[in-house]
Amino acid sequence: MIGRVIRHLSVKSKLLATVLGVAIASIIVVGIISFQRGQQAISEGVLDNLNAQRQTRAELIERYLQTVENQAGTLSQDRSIATATAEFITASEQLAEETPDPTWMDSTEGYYEDFLASLPPSDNAAELKFEQYLPTDPVALHLQHYYTIDNIAIKKRTIDEADDGSFYSRVHGRFHPTLRTFADRFGYYDIFLIEPVEQRIVYSVEKEVDFGTKLSTGPWGRSSLAALVEEVLRNPVPGSVTFVDYDFYRPSLDTPAAFVASPIFNPIDQRLLGVLAFQISLDQVDDVMTAGGEWKESGFGDTGEAYLVGPDLLMRSQSRLLTEDPVAFQAALESRMSTEDLEKILDSGSTVLRQTVRGAAAQGGLAGDVDTAVVESYHGGVTLASFGPLDLPLGLDWAIVAEQSLIEAEAPVNGLQRALLVATGLIVLFLTGLAMLMAARLTRPVMELIEWTNSVAHGDLEREVPVSGRDEVGQLAASIDEMVTDMRAQRLTIETQAAEMQSLVLNLMPPQIAERVSKGERSIVDAYPSVAVVVANLSGFSRFARTASAGDAKELLDEVIGSFDEVAAASGVEKIRGGSGGYIAVCGLLEPRLDQRQRAMQFAVALDAKLEALSKFNDWDLELRIGVAAGDVEAGIVGTSQISFEVWGDPVSDAEGLADAAQPGSVLVDRGIAESLGERFPFVPADPVSVDGQMIDAFVWDEAEPD
């Protein structure tokens, strides 16, 4: 019964019934499978993104610090740094012998009072007295007075040479611009040169209150920089580099600072000269970790971020939440830390060395683990985190954490679930879409054929026909393909003819003019100032042609004109035309030159010598009569059906007249050529020559005299 009914149904009805039955059954199965696989794929995608973000930023930080290490080790072994260190130390020793001006102490005390007032609030702020930081030795007093205190109104690092007339300032004027440029170009906050015995800072780019002081006994003897210098001096090895982790550095107003140092040796006797130190800017690290403040654009979404954690569980980079929403940061952290610590973070605007991260991700990364996990973040939110250690130079032990809010991480999965539920309620639309898909499948060959014909219409004759078969569409495609094959052959013929035409045009005129002609220009005429024209009339060819065969005459002419072309190219002159009557060339036309007259004369002399050598070798009775003139000319394309490139003007007429008047084997030049080249070429006055009814002075090249 059912079979009979099915046999009486139309193909269309059968198709629709089949699609409907399959759709209803498959939508449920596919929906369940899709959700499960989609959930897995999205979760893996979120984890992969976090892992990629962590790995990318880890590589960038490692590469940056490796670059810092390489730069410090390389610069410390540079001869100019060794010279600078030695001279700065000598200059500082000279300052130590001088007696400071007593009036300097008043301005110094005022400066240090302002310095202490500028420090951020701290637990022992009330106990700080400016007297404990005042420089007392002559070197520090002198240097800080002239480079730090006396120039407080301008940016200290811009001063190349102070006006104290000292040897130190002369040394500073030589080396400071280079070291300042190095610091600016590579993003270092400061660069120090430190004397190795008393550990005095004899040079600083930034010129802060540590400038000129002794790290061994001075007020900054307990700083991280002092500890780093002492560690380097304990075992100084050429090219060795040592890092010290971030710590609050009071001379820089208690901003977090990390340092890297390398010993400096005399390149001649390998004697220890001092220590080179870089103060690493926080900005360089933060730019990498915060993606320049563009977290969302770099793939972190609305809540994701990456940060560094040191072995003390304190952050080494900035918090996204603090940067984007300080109010939300305060609300999230006020129950997780003391009010005083929170206020320090909010006042400074930075979490570096102030925000503690005790979560499992940070501790796992510091322990050397590489993993992903759902953890509690430093701000209390539940996050999906990817963490791991960093491969850093000795002295730095950091972990990196990339995390994103768990709610945001799971949002795509929840969205997928909602989408599948909606899709289940839209089965009818799904069936309609399926019917449209089948219609598209049936018409696909036609659409592909249309796309192919459109590409052919736009000039793509190399694309193969995409449709094959024995049905009507296939037969149509075969017919069109045969037509396109014929079109390919026609295009090849046209391209060959065009190439031959282009080659012909290049032989008729200079390449620059030929390019303009090929672009469609027809009315080409330009004026050219100060051009040298050479006209060489060929004598004797007609006599040779009367007795020789046409082939021999052509062969002679090809050899002569070809050799003339070689001489023209070697002399830097431009051929206008050449034939049985002679040769015309110019210098300084399309390629302006300063020595166009000299080149033209050298060409004329070389041309005469070339023909003389050919005639002697081949036993030809050929000679040249050459005229050379100079001045302003015009040149352009002439003719309509048959075009050519011509040059005209008084110098052309003069050169032609001089060539006509010249004796065989001689060169006549006008007065301008003779006067400008008289020192290089011997000229003898000749009889004036009539050119277009006017007499011009002529001079003959006297080849008997040496050049």
N, C-alpha and C positions, 0 to 999 in steps of 0.2 A: 504493500500500500504506500509506504513512505517512498519507496523507490519510484513508484509510478508518479507520485506527485513531483518528485525531484526532476524526473525526466520531462515533465510538462512545464517546468519553470524556465523562464528565459535566462540567458547567460548573465544578464544584469542582475536579475533577482538572485540567482545562485551566488554571484559575487558578493552582493550586499548581505545575504544571509550568512555566508561564510565569515565575512569581516566582522559582522555583529557577534556571532558566536565566539569567535576567537578573541575578539576585543574584551568581551565581558569576562571570559575566563582568564585572559592574560593580564588584564589590568590589575587584578588582585595579586597574582603571583609576582608580576613585575614590580608592583608597588612595594611589596614587602622586601623583595631582593634589593630593589633600588635604594630603599631607605637604609638597609643594613650596610650596603656597600658605600653609599653616599656618606653615611655617618663615619665609616672607617676612613674614606678618602679625605673628608674634610678635616677630621682629627689629625690624620697624618700630614695634611697640608699645613695646618696651623703649627704642628710640631716642627715640620721641615722649615717653615718660615722662621720660627724662633731660633732653630739651630743655625740656619743660614745667617740670620742677623748676628748671632753670637760669634760665629766663626768669622764673618766678614769684619766685624769690629775688632775681634781679637787679632786678626791678621794685620789690620791697619795699625793698631796700637803697637804690636810687636815690630812691625816694619818701621814705624816712626821712631821707637826707642832704639832699634838697631841702627837707624840712620843717625840718631843723636850719638850713639856710641862710636860709629865710624867717623863722624865729623870730628868728635872730640879727639879720638886717637890720631886722626890724620893731621888736624890743625896743630896739635901739640908737637908734632915732629916737623912742622914747616919751619924753614930757615928764618922766614920773616918774623914768626912768633918768637923764636929763640932770640933774634936780634932785638925785638921790641921788649921782651922781658928783661934782657941784660941792660938795655938803656934805661928802662923805667926804674930798675933797681938802682942804677948809678945815679940817676936824677934824684931819686928819693933820698939816697945817702947824702947828696949835696944839700937837700932841704933840711936834713937833720942837723946840719952844722949852723943853720941860720937861727936867729932869734925872732920868734913871732912878734908881730905888732901887738902891743897890749890892748889896743882898741878893738881887736878882732873878737875878744872874749865877750863883749857886750852883745854883738850881733849873733855870736854862736850860742850864747845862753838863750836869747830870745827864740832862735830857730829851734832849739831842742825843746823849749817849753811848748812851742806850737806842735812839734813832732809828737810829744807825749799826749797832747790834747787831741791829736788826730787818730790815736790808736783806738781800736774798738774796745768796748767795755770788757773788762776781765775781772777775775776774782781778786787779784792783788793790785787793781788800778790805783787804789788810794795809797799804796805803799811805794809806788814808783816815783822817783825823784829824777829830775833831769840831770842832776849832778853826777849820778852814777853812770851816765852814758856820755858825758862830755869828753871830747878828745883832749888829751893833755900833752902829747908829744908834738914837737914842731912840725913833723911831716903831716900828720892828720889835720892839725890846725890850718896849715898853709893850704893843703889841697882842698879841704872842705870849704875854706873861706873863698877861694877863687873859683872853684868849680861847682859848689853846691849852694852855699849860703849867699854869696855876693851876687849870684845870678838866679835868685829864686823867682824873679819875675818872668824868666824865659825858661824854655825846656832845657834842662841841664845837659841832656845828651847831644844837643845840637852844637855845643861849644867845642870848636876844634882846638883853639889855642887861647888860653887866658892872657890877659894883658899884664902879667907880672914880670915879664922879661926873663923868666927862669929857663934853665936848660930842660927842666921837666916839661914846660909848656911847649917847647920846640919839639921834643920827642912826641908829646901828645898830639901835636898838630900833624905829625907825619903818620902816625899809626891809627889814631882814633877814627877817621872817616872810614877806613877799611873795616875795622872791627865793628863799628856801628852798622855799616851796610850788611855785614855778615849776620849780625843779630837780627836786623829787620827782615832780611830775606828769608831766613830760616826760622823765624818766630821765637827766638830766645828772648826772655825778659831781660837778662843781663849776661855779660861775659866778664870774667875776672882774670887778672894776672896776679899771682901771689908769690911773694918772696919766700924761700924755703926755710930760712933760719928763724926769724921772728914771726913768720907767716903773716907778713903785712900785705894788705891788698894795695898793690902799687898802681893798679889800673882797674877801672870799672866803666862800663858803658853807661849805666844808669845814674851813677854818682849819688848813691843814697848815703845814709849816715854810717855805713860800714866802710866807706871809701877812705883809704889811707890808714885805717886802724890795724892793730896787730890782733890776729885771731888767736895767738898763743896766750896773750896776757890782757888783751883789751876787753871792752864791754861785751863783745860778741863771742867770747871764748867758749861759751857753752852752746852755741848755735849748731844746727845741723851742718852748716857749711864748714865750721871749724872742725867738727868731728870728721867730715869727709877729707879735708886737707890733711889732717893728722894721719888718717888711715892711708892715704896715698903716699905720704912721706915715710911711713914705716917700711914700705917695700916698693920703692920707685923703680918701675921697669919701663923702658921706652915703649910707647904705644899702648901701654895698659890703660884701661878705663875703669873707673869705679863710680857707682851710683849711690845715692842716698835717697831714701823714700821721702815723700811729702811730709813736711812739718811746718808749723807756724813760724814764719821768719820775721822777727820784729823789725829789722831795718826796712822791710817792705810793708810796714804797717800791719804786721801780723797776718798777712795773706799766706795761704799755703804755698810752699815752694819746695821743689825737688831740685837736686843738684847732681851734676856729673863732672868728674874731674880726671885729668890725666897729667902726668909729670912732663916737664919740659927739660930737655937736655941740650947742652952745647953740641952742635953737629960735628964739631972738629975733635974735641977731646972727651966727649960724652960726659962732661961734668954736669951735675944737676943744677939747673938754673932757677927753676920755680915750678909752679903748678898752674895749669889752665883749668878754669871751671866755668860751666854753663849753668845759669839758673833757668830751669825749664818752666815755660809759661803754662798755666792751667788752661789757657784758651786753646792750645793745640790739642790737648787730650779731650777737652769738652767738645770741640768741633767734631771729633770722630765719634764720641759716644752719643752725642745728642743729634747727630746728623745735621749740624748747623741749625738746630732748633726746628727742623722740619721732620718731626717724628712720623707723622701720618703719611707724608709724601714718600718717605723712605720705606714704608711697609710695616710700621708699628701699629697702625690703626689708631683708635681713639685713646687707648689706655696703655699701650705697650711702651717699653723703654729698655735701654741697656745701661748698666752702670758697673763701675769697678769697686772692688772691696779689698782693703789691705789686711795684713795679718792681725791688726788690732781690731778688725771687724768694723772699721770706719770707712765711709765712702771715699773714693778717690776721683769721683766725677759727679756731675750735677744731677739733681733729681728733676724728672719731667714734671711731676706734680707741683713742685715748688715753683718752677719756671712758668708754667701755664696758669696755675690757679693757687696763689699763695694762701687764699682764704680756705680753700678746701684742704690744702696741706696742713694748715694750722688745726682745722677741725679734726683731721684724721690722726694727728700726732699729739694733740694736747693731753690725751690720756695715756700716751705711751712713753713720754719723757717728761723731765722736769720743766717747769715754766721757764726757768732761767736758760736752760739749754735750747729750748724752742725759740726763745726770744733772740738768742745769739744767731740761730739759723736765719730767722726772719730779718733781723737787722743787717746781716751780711749778704743775704740773698744767695747763699751757697750752702750746700750740704757737705762739701769736701772737708774731711777731718772733723765733722760735727755730727753727722748722722750715723748712728750705729745700726748695723744690719746683722741681726742674730739668727736669721732664718736658715733653714736646712740647705737652701741653695747656695748661699754664700759660704757656709761652713764646708759643704761638700766640695765646692770649687777650690777652696783653700787646701783641702785635704788631697787634692789631685784627682777627684772624681769628675767624670764627664757624663752628664745624664740630663733627663728631663723629668719633671715631677710637678704635682700640684702642691703648692706651698703657700704659707702665709708671708706676704711681703712686708717690707719694713714699715709701710704705712697702715698695716693691718688688714688689707684686702686679700682675698684668696686669688691666687694667680697661677697660671701655667708657666713654668719657668724652665729655661735651658741654661745650664751652668757648666763651668769648667775652669781649669787653671790657665794661666798665661805663661808662655815661654819667654821670660824677660831676662835682661842682663843681671848679673850678680848684684845684690843689694836691693832688688825689687821682688816682692812676692805678693802678687795680686791674683784675684779671681775675677771672672767676668760673669755677670748674670744678665740674661735677656728674658723678660717676663711680660705677660699680658694678662689682663683681668680674665678670670675664668668665665665670667658672664659673656664678655665679648668673644672669647675664644669659642664658646659653645653656641653663639648666636647663629652661625651658618647651619649647624645641625638642627636647631630649633626651626629655622626658616625652611629647611628642607622638609621637615615633618609637616609644617603647615601647608607647604606647596603640594605635597602628595595628597593631603586630605582634600584640598581644593580640587586637585586633578581628578580624584575619584568621583566627585560630584559633577564633573563636566565630561561624562562619557560621551554624550551626544556630540559635543564639540570635538572630542577626540576622534569619533567615527568620521565626522565631516573632514577633519584634517587628514585622516587616513585615505578617504576617498580622493581628496585633492592630491595627496601624495601619489596615488596610483595614476591619476590623470597626468600628473607631471612625469611619471615614469613612462607612460605611453607616448607623451609628446617630447620626451627628452631628445630622441634622435633628430627631430625636426629643429629643436632649439639649438642643438649643437651644430647642425648644418647652417642655421642662420648666423650663429656666432662666427663660424668659419668663413662664410661668404662676406660677412662684415669686415673681418680681418683682411681678407683678400682685397676688398674694396679700398681699404686703407693702405694697401701696398705690401702686405705680408704674403708674398707668393711662395715662401718656403715651407709654410705650415702644411702638414699632411691632412688630407680629408679625414674627419673623425668618425664618419659613418660608413659602415659596410653592410652588405647583405644583398639579398636578391629581391627584396620587396621594392615598392615604388620609391621609397625614400633612398634606398641604396642605389637604385638605377639613376636617380636624379643626381646623387652625389658623384657617381662615376662620370656622368656627362660633364658636370661642372669641373671636376678634377682634370679631365682631358683639356678643357678650355684653359684652365690655369696653367697647365703644362706648356701650352702654346704661348701664353703670356710671359712665362718665365724665359722662353727662348727669345721672344721679342725684346724683353727688358735687357737681356745679356747683350743683344746686338746693339741696342741704344747705348748701353754703358760703354761698350767697346768703342763705338764711334765718338762718344763724348770724351773718352780718354785720349783718343787720337787727336781730336780737335784741341784739347787742352795742351797736348804736347806741341802741336803746331803753333798755338798762340805763344807758348813759352819760347819757341825758336824765333818768333817774329818780334818780340818786345821783351823788355826787362821783366823779371818775376813780379816786382811790385805793381807794375802797370797791368800785367796779365791777371793778377789777382783781382784788381779793381774791375777789369773787363768781365771776368768770370762772374762777378757779383752783379752784373747788369749795367754798370756805368758805360755810357757811350760818348758823352760829351766830356772828354778829359783833356784839359789844358791847364798847365801850371807854369808859373814864373819861377826861375831858379837863379839866384844871384851868384856871382863869382864862380863861374864854371870854366874849366879849361877844355878846349876843343882840339882834337887831333884829326886832321884829314890827310890820308895817305893815298896818293894816286899810283896805281899799279901800271907800270910801263912794260911793254914787251909781251903781254899775254896774247894780244890779238895776233901778233906775228906767229907766235907758237901755235895758236888755234887754227890758223890757215893751213898749216902743213901737217898738223897732228889729227888723229882720229878724235871723234867726239868723246869717246871713253877716256883717252889719254888727257884731253883737255880738262875734262871734269875731274880726273884724278889729281892733276896738278893743282887745279883751283881748290879742291877739297884740302889738299895738304897745306897749301899756302894759307888759306883762311883759317884752317884748324890751328896752325901754328900761331897765327896772329891772335886767335882767341886765347890760347894758352898764355901768350905774353900779356894780353890784357888782364887776364885773371891774376897773374903773378904781380902785375904792376898796380892793381887796385883801380883800374879804369873800367868804364862801362861801355860795352859795344852797342852802337846804334844800328849799324848795318855793315855788311861786307860782301863783296862780289868781284866780278871780273874787272870792274872799273877801279876798285880800291877799297879802302876801309875807313870808316868814320867811328870815332870813339870819343867819349867825354869823361871827365873826372870831376867829382863834386856835384853831380846832378841828383841822382836818387839816394846816394850815400854821401852826405856832406863831409868834407874833409878840410883840414887846415892847410895841408900841403898839396893841394890839387895841381898847382902849376908845376911843382917839382916832379910829381908823379907822371903828369902828362908828358913832360920833356924826357923823363927817363923811359917812358913807354915809346916815344917816338924814336929815341936812339936805339932802344932794344929791338924795335920793329925793323929798322933799317939793317941792323946787324943780323937779325934772324933771317931776313930775305937774302942778304948777301951770302950767309952760310949755306942756305938751301940751294941757291943758284950755283954756288961753287961746287957743292956736293953732287948735284943732279945735272950739272952742265946746262943750266938754263940761262937765257939772256933776259933776266927780269931785273927791274930796278924800281925804287920808290922815290917819289917826289912828295915831301911831307911838309905840311903847314900846321903851325900851332899858334893859337890865339886864345885869349881869355876875356871874360866879361859876363854880363847878364844875358841869359837866354830864356826862351820859352820852349816848352815841349808838350806834346799831347798826341792823341789819336786822331788820325786824318783818314778820310775815305768813308764810304758808306757801305757798299756791297763788299769791297775788299779793303780792310783797314790795315794801317801800319802805324808804327810809332816814329814820329819825326821830331827833330830838334831844329829850331830856327832862331835867328837873331844875328846881330853884327858879328859876334865871335865866329859863328858858323860861316858866314860869308867871307870874313877875313881869312879864316883858315883855308877855305876852298881857294880863294884868290892866291894866297901864299903858296899852296900846294901846286897850283897851275903854273906859278912863276918860278918855282924852284927847279934847280937843275937835277937831273937824275942822280939819285944817291945822296941828296942833300936835304937839310932841314931848314926851312925859313920860319922865323917867329916874328910876332909883332913886338912893338916897343915894350908893352907891359910885361911880357914874358922875359924879354932880354934884360930889362932893368931889375926885375925881382929875382932872377936866377943868375945874374952876371957873375956872382962869386963862385958858383958851382959849375957853370957851363961857359966855355969860351965862345963869345959871339963876336962877329965882325959885321959892321954895317954893310948892307946890300942896297941895290937900287930900290927906290920906292916902288910899290906895287899898286896898280889901279884896281880898286874893288868897287863895283857899282858906281863908277864915275868919280870916285874919290881916291886920292892917293894916300896910302898908309906907309909908315916907315917899316922897313923890313930889315931883319938881321939874320945872318946865316950862321949856323953852328959850325964852328971851326974845329973839326975833329982831329986836326993835326996837333992842337995843343992838348996837354993832359987835362983830365976832368978835375 
